[in-house]
Amino acid sequence: MTYAPELPGALALTERLVELGIVAAAGHSAAREEEVAPVIDAGLSHMIHLWSAQSTIVREGPWRKLGLLEVSLAYDDLTAEIICDNRHLPPTLMKLAYKCIGPDRLCAISDATSGAGLPDGAHFRMGGMEYEVCDGVGMLFDRTAFAGSTTLLSQMLPILIH
């Protein structure tokens, strides 16, 4: 189950998920390392969507505060996933994730939405909003953000091979 580990109740939720044998996953989050570390200690074991909807390093005065991205790359007990449609991430970031995390802990995912398999220009609805397929991804109409992938996992295999 994916949740933001910095939100109230995250520690108790993590403990309950672990008790039930459910994978606790962090994502769609603005968490800093100091917020997520206790949740990892409680059993959080997976990070979703590296470089997508995930916090990253920021400076607070002269100090650097790590986000979920850096935690994903540095903590050896975590698994993590990358969206492999060649649009969410350029090839160099996919290589970096592979080098840092390795084949045993890195998961390739599609992040496919209800628009999966639709041609460019098609519209689809998700979460009460409408999106357009543009170059293999769901896109906000103003083109400011992706809304999931529309590329099928089978179409991503050649990307992973190269």
Secondary structure, DSSP 4 states (H G I P E B T S, - for coil): -EE-TTSTTHHHHHHHHHHTTPPPEE-SB--BHHHHHHHHHTT--EE-STTSSB---EEETTEEE-BHHHHHHH-TT-EEEEE-SSSSS-HHHHHHHHHHH-TTTEEEE--B-TTTTPPTT-EEEETTEEEEEETTEEE-TTSSSEEEE-S-HHHHHHHHH-
